[in-house]
Amino acid sequence: MKTLTELGKACKQASHQIMNADRKQKDALLNTIAKQLEQDIPAILEANAQDIKNARENGMAEGLIDRMLLNEARMRQIIEGIRQVCALPDPIGEITDMHTTENGLQIGTMRVALGVVGMIYEARPNVTVDAAVLSLKAGNAVMLRGSKDILQSNLVIAGSMRRAAAACGFSADIITLLADTSRETATAFMKLHAYLDVLIPRGGAGLIANTVKNATVPVLETGTGNCHVYVDKDADTAKVIPIIINAKTQRTSVCNACESILLHKDISDSFIQELLAALKQYHVKIHADSRICRLDTACIPATQEDYGREYLDLEISIKTVSSIEEAISHINTYSTHHSEAILSENYTSVKKFLKEVDSACVYANASTRFSDGFEFGLGAEIGISTQKLHARGPMGLEALTSYKYIIYGSGQIRE
């Protein structure tokens, strides 16, 4: 087995092939990956079933197991995501901001690949595909370090994509999977600055914090999702319950699921009881303030910690607020700056919320579940950035590129 340094060196050397490939070559590669994965669905699902079996035997929570799970429908969605990325314009080589200086120099910027993208992630075998495909389309090689929980799935998926790369004339090392999932290797991976140009952690708060703390490679931080829905006094009540039920229950284990509801104090007790009943129909455990608990004794009194939790399960916190200002303040205090929504028909309130809430994605009258690269038309996403430098929100192709200045002269020298 190659050492981490040997794997990094080989991936870095191979990266020049994909950096210099044109769109036709890259799209042919992505189409070949899609076809190869389609052919290998039975083997991928068999490996994934083994990972799921091991997870259940180890007592993993069902919400986390759902993140690990692959089935025919999810594989088809992953493959469709590849084809959607393939159809996107190639950002590499795009020249912008050309201007001519007083001495006649023509100066502009050209979009370029980053080089080698490192991914460190947990419990999501779809990330193995998404990260590779987006990186390759943006002209980057990729090094992948998934968790031990999905190792069998990742080995088959990465093997499939590497065969596709070789079939298209590329070195298979443009897609490199670390089979060693030890903590020591993960820490060393975070410091592989000689070969990695950027490192993207995708997983729980612990993984992200550990990566930010230990990495010597530049980190593009993706965040956990304590996402809020604020129901304003001017909300259309016909929209409220469907949006909240979708945001909370459609898929509880994802980072764009709603974890906290804020209700304006003027919302009637009768409507709140309807909302509580709807949540209970979906077996949602409710942590709530004193007003909500008085309306339904089955609710659990909320603590301050409950308002800051990412539940990733059929649980939610609910709090009454006196004004939109209090709602915004609460969100900016307790959120992870991922995705928040206001439900209101008041234009002024909506405008204020969209401006003042400090999160990557801010919605008016829609479910937070749309915070996703596929839904945003970016194709597959490599993660949702909650930081403000370089990239923010769902990260598609452009987030995996940089730029350089290009300067055309005609013999100018500086005096």
N, C-alpha and C positions, 0 to 999 in steps of 0.2 A: 504493500500500500504506500502511495506517495505521501510525503510529509506535507503539512500545511504550506510551508514555504515553496515546496516544489509545485503544488497545485496552483498557488498564487502566481508563480513565475510563468507557468504554462498558460494560464488564463490571460495574463498580461500580454504575453507574446502573441497569442491568438487574437487578442482584441484588435490588433491592427488590420486584420482581414475584414472584420465587420465594420470597422470605422471607415474603411475605404470602399466598402461595397456601395453600389448605386441602388436606387429604389427597386429596380427590376429584380436584382439579386436578392435583396432583403425580403421582398414580397414573395418571391419563389420559395425562400426558406420558410417563411411563416406558413404558406400554404402546405408545404411538405410536412411541417410540424403538425398542422391540423389533421392532415390525412393519416399520419403515423399514429397520433393519439387516438383517432377514431378506430383504426385497426386494432389498437392495443387496449380498447376499453375493457374487454373481459379480463385481461391480466391485471389492469389497474384496479378494477373493482375487487378482484380476488385479493390483491395485496392490501387494499383498503379494509376489506372485511377482517383481515388478520389484525390490522391496527385497531379497529373498533373492538374486536374481541379482547385484545390485550388491555385496552382502556377500561372496558367494563370490569374485567377481572381485577384491575387495580383500583376500582372504586371511583373512577372519574365521573364528575357531574354530567348529567345528560345535556345541559346547555353547552358544555365544552365538546362533548361527543358530537353534537350536531355540527359544530364547526369543522370537525374532522371528516364527517361523513361525505362520501361520494356515492352517487347512484347514476343511473343512466341519464336522468333528466339534468342533473348537475353537470355531468360530463358534456352533454350536448350544449349546455349554456356556456361552458368554458370554451368549447371549440368554436361556438358562434362568436364569442368574444375575440378569439384569434382572428377570425375572418373580418370582424369589424375593425380591428386594429390594422389589418392588411389594407383595408380600403381607405384608411386615413392618409392625408398628404404626408409626405416625408419632410420632416422639419429640417433635416440636415442640409446645409449649404444655402439656406435662405439668407438673403442679404437685405438688410434694412438700414434705415437712417443714413443713407448716403448723402453727403453734403460736401461742398467745395469750400476750402479755406481761402483766405486772402492771397496766399502764395501759390494757389492752384492745386494743392493736394486734394485728392478725392478720398474721403474717409467714410467708412461705413462699418457695420458689424455683420459677421457671418455666424450663423448658428452651427455649433459643432457638438459632437458627442462628448460625454464626460470621460469615457474610457472603460473602466471596469466598475460595475455596480455590485456592491455587496449587499445581500439580503440576509437578515437574521430574523427568524419568525417562528411562531408557535401554532401548532394544531390546525393549520389550514393548507391542505395539499393544493388547493386551487391557486394559492400564492406562488407555488413553484412554477406553474404555467404562466400566470399573469406577469410575474416579475421577469421571466425569461423573454417573453414575447415583446413586452414593452421595451425592455432594454435593447433587444436586437433591432427592433424597428428604429429606435433612436440611435443606432450605430454603436451600441455598447456591448461588451461581453458581460457575463454575469456569474458571480459566485454565490451559491445558495447554501445557507445553513439553516435547515428546518429542525424542529424538535424531534426527540427520540420517539414521541408518540405517533408520528406520521412517517417514520423512516421507511417502512416497507412500501408505502404508497409513493414516497418521493424517489426511491431507488428505481421503481418501474417507470414513473413519469419522466424522470431525468434521463434514464436510459433511452426511452423512446425519442425524446427531443434530440439527444446527442446523435442517435442514428440518423435522424432527419438532417442534422447539420452536416454530417459526413457525406450523406447522399447528395447534398447540394454543393459539395466541394470545399466546405469550410472545415477547419479543425473542430473536432468535437469539443475541444477545451473552451470554446466560446460559451459553453454552458457547463459549469463545473459545480457539482454537488459535493458537499462535505459529508461523507458517510460517518465520520467520527462526530457524535453528538454530545461528547463530554463537555462539562462546564469549562475545563481547562482549555480545550480547543476553541470554544466560543470566545473566551477572553482573549486568546491569542489572535483570533480572527478580527476582533475589534481593534487590534493594534497592527494590522497588516498594511501599514501605510505605504510600504514600498510597492504594493501591487494594487491596492484598492483606491479608487478615486473618490468614492462616496459610500457610506454605509447607511442602510435604511432598516431600522428595527420595526417589526410589525407584530404586535401581540399585547400581552397584559402590561399593566403599569410597572410591574417589577422588571420585566425584560427591558422596557423602554428606559426606565431610570438607570438600570445597570449599564446599558449601552452608552447612554449619554455620559455617565460617570467615568467609564473605563476606556472609551474609544479614543485612539489618537488619530483615527481616520475622521474626516468631516462627516457629521451625522445629519441626515434629513429625518427629523423626528416626526413619527406618526403618533397620534394620541389615542387614549382611551375615550370612551363616549358616554359621559353623563349628560345626555341630551334632554332638553326641556321643551314642554309645550305649555305656553301661557294662554289661558282662555280669558280674553278681555271681556269687560262688561258689555261691549258692543259686538260680541261674537254672534254669528248666525248659528243658533243651537242645532239646526239640522245638519251642520257640517261637523260639529264638535266630536260627537261620539264616534262616528266612522273614522275620522282622522286619528283620534287617540287610540282606538282599538287597533287600527292598522299599525300605527307607530310603535305600539307596545307589543302586540301579540303576533304579527305576521311572521317574525323571526326574532326570537328574544336574544339569541346569542351573538348578535352582530353589534358593531360599535355605533351604528346609526339608529338603534332602537331607542324609543323614549324611555327614560328612567325616572323622570320627575315631571309632575304636573303642577302648575301654578294657577289658581282660580281667583279671579277678582271677587272681592267681598260682596259686590252687588248681585252676583249670580245667585239665583233662588235656591233655597234648600231642596225644592222638589226636583229641579234639574240636576243638582248634585247627586241626589239619590238615584236618579236614572243613570247617571254616569257610573256610580258605584256598582249598581246592579249589572250594568253591561260588563264592567271589568270582572266582576265575580263570576259571570257566565263563562268567562275564559280562564277561571281559576287563578286570577291575579291576586297575590297577597298585597295588601295595601298598608303602607306606613303613612300615617296622616297626623295633622295637627288636631287640636282639641275640638274645633268646630266640626271637622269631618268625622271625628270619632263619636261625637254626640249624635250625629245623624245615622251612624252605623256602628254598633258596638263590636262588630267583627273586625273593624280596623285596628291596627296596632299603633299605639302612640309613637310618633316619630321622634327620633333623636337628631341632633345636629349632624351626626355621622351619616344618618340615613339620607339626608339631603345631598350629600356628596358622593354617594355610592353609585358605582356602575354595577347593576345587579346581574345582567346577562341571564336573566331568568324571569319567570312569571311573578315578578315583584315590582313595586313602584312606590314612590313617595308622592304625597299630595300636600300642598300648603296653600292656605288662603293669604292673599296679599291685598293691601288697601288701595294700591294704585299701580299704574304701569311703571312708575319710577321705582317702586319697591320690587316689582317683578324683574326689571332690568338689573337692579342692584344685586338681587338674590342670584340671578343667573351668572352675572359676572364674578360673583364670589364663589359659587359652588360648582359651576360647570367646568368641563375640561376643554372648553373652547372648540368644540367639535361642530354640533348642529343644534339649532334652537328654532322654535316656531312660535309665531303669534297667530291666534285665531281671532280675527276682528274684522268688522266691516267699516271701521272708522279709519279713513285715509291718514289722518294726522297721527293716530296711534301707531298704525302700521309703519309709517315713515320714520317715526321716532325709534321704534323697536329695531328696524333694519339698520338704522344709523348707529345706535348706541350699544347694541349687544356685540360684545367682542368675541365673536366665534368665526370659524372658517366658513360655515354655511348658515345663513339666516333666512328662514322661510316666512311667508305670509300665506296662511290658509292652505297649507299642504303638509303632508306627513314628512317627518324627518328621514324616513326610510329611503328617500330619493338621493341621499348623499352617497353617491356611488358613481364611479367612472363610467360604467356601462350606461346608467340612466342619464348621465350628463352628456352622453354622446362622445366620450373620450375613448371608447373601447374599454378593454380591461384596465383596471387601475393598479398602481403599484402600492397604493396606500392613501390614507387621508391625512394630510399634514395639518397639524394644529399649531405649528410655529409660523413665524412671519417672514423669515429670511428665505430667499430663493424660491420657495413654493408654499402654497397654502391651499387647503381643501383637497378634493380628489386629485391625485397626481397622475396625469397621463404622460404623453410623449414629451411635451415641452419641459416638464419638470426633470426629465432625465437628460437634458442638454444644457450646454453653456453657450458662450459666444466668444469670438475673438474679433479684434479690430483688423480690418484690411485697409491698406493705404495705397492708392495709386499715385505715383509721381511721374514727373517728366524731367528729372534731373535736378530737383530742388536740393539745396544744401542749407543747413541752418547757419545764419550769420551770428 
